[in-house]
């Protein structure tokens, strides 16, 4: 749900509420990727990676 450009000859409809939610999710993932350990996935085991991901998400949520 990306809004069309203003100079487009035929404007198409988009849902503003869905676009706001999409923007929120994209900004969250950008914030999550700022943590180097998550972005490069240093953890070998899936359970360790998920645990670190949960910890990072909680840190972002509280900050």
GUKE-886109 format. One line per 3 residues: number of its first residue (from 0); for each residue x, y, z of N, C-alpha, C. Coordinates in pm, whole numbers, plus 50000, padded with zeros to 5 digits. Layout:
BEGIN
NUM> X/Y/Z/X/Y/Z/X/Y/Z; ...
% end
This chain:
BEGIN
0> 50083/49882/50000/50000/50000/50000/50088/50124/50000; 50147/50155/49888/50229/50275/49874/50148/50380/49800; 50144/50502/49850/50065/50604/49781/50129/50641/49647
3> 50047/50680/49549/50102/50717/49418/50170/50854/49425; 50254/50881/49328/50319/51012/49320/50218/51118/49280; 50247/51240/49315/50153/51348/49286/50144/51380/49138
6> 50252/51358/49064/50251/51392/48923/50199/51278/48834; 50149/51173/48892/50095/51061/48816/49963/51104/48751; 49944/51066/48627/49823/51110/48556/49699/51042/48610
9> 49708/50914/48641/49593/50842/48695/49621/50805/48840; 49557/50873/48931/49578/50847/49073/49504/50719/49112; 49569/50635/49188/49503/50514/49237/49478/50530/49386
12> 49382/50456/49435/49343/50466/49575/49438/50384/49662; 49455/50429/49784/49531/50353/49883/49472/50381/50020; 49491/50291/50110/49436/50303/50245/49540/50370/50334
15> 49508/50485/50386/49603/50561/50469/49636/50488/50600; 49540/50419/50657/49563/50349/50784/49659/50232/50765; 49643/50159/50655/49733/50048/50626/49874/50101/50600
18> 49883/50215/50532/50014/50274/50504/50083/50319/50633; 50007/50372/50728/50066/50410/50857/50120/50288/50931; 50044/50178/50927/50091/50056/50993/50216/50001/50925
21> 50219/50006/50793/50335/49959/50718/50459/50041/50754; 50441/50170/50764/50550/50259/50800/50602/50228/50940; 50513/50199/51031/50552/50165/51168/50635/50037/51172
24> 50594/49937/51095/50667/49810/51091/50804/49829/51028; 50812/49906/50920/50941/49930/50855/51037/50005/50946; 50987/50103/51019/51074/50175/51112/51121/50087/51225
27> 51036/49993/51269/51077/49899/51374/51190/49810/51326; 51178/49757/51203/51284/49671/51151/51414/49748/51130; 51404/49874/51089/51525/49956/51077/51591/49976/51212
30> 51511/49998/51313/51565/50015/51449/51628/49885/51498; 51565/49775/51463/51616/49643/51504/51749/49613/51437; 51765/49653/51312/51888/49626/51239/52004/49715/51283
33> 51978/49814/51367/52086/49895/51421/52170/49816/51521; 52113/49710/51575/52187/49624/51665/52271/49529/51581; 52399/49545/51584/52490/49472/51496/52480/49321/51515
36> 52463/49280/51637/52457/49136/51665/52334/49071/51601; 52227/49145/51590/52106/49094/51525/52123/49097/51373; 52176/49207/51320/52186/49225/51175/52279/49121/51111
39> 52389/49089/51178/52483/48994/51120/52461/48851/51169; 52374/48835/51266/52340/48705/51323/52464/48628/51367; 52523/48677/51475/52639/48610/51532/52602/48478/51599
42> 52480/48468/51646/52438/48348/51718/52421/48232/51621; 52478/48118/51654/52470/48001/51567/52340/47924/51588; 52300/47909/51712/52179/47832/51743/52055/47919/51730
45> 51949/47860/51680/51824/47935/51660/51766/47982/51792; 51776/47900/51896/51718/47940/52026/51792/48060/52084; 51923/48067/52064/51999/48181/52113/51965/48308/52034
48> 51947/48292/51903/51912/48406/51820/51773/48459/51857; 51677/48370/51875/51541/48411/51912/51541/48478/52049; 51620/48426/52141/51629/48486/52274/51686/48627/52267
51> 51790/48643/52189/51849/48775/52172/51753/48869/52100; 51679/48817/52004/51580/48896/51933/51469/48942/52027; 51424/48855/52114/51322/48892/52214/51375/48998/52309
54> 51498/48983/52351/51559/49080/52440/51571/49216/52373; 51612/49217/52248/51626/49342/52172/51490/49407/52150; 51390/49329/52117/51255/49384/52098/51202/49446/52226
57> 51227/49382/52338/51185/49438/52466/51258/49568/52495; 51386/49574/52462/51464/49695/52483/51409/49811/52397; 51377/49781/52271/51321/49883/52182/51185/49928/52232
60> 51105/49835/52279/50971/49867/52325/50975/49956/52449; 51071/49931/52537/51082/50010/52660/51149/50145/52639; 51231/50156/52535/51304/50282/52512/51219/50389/52449
% end
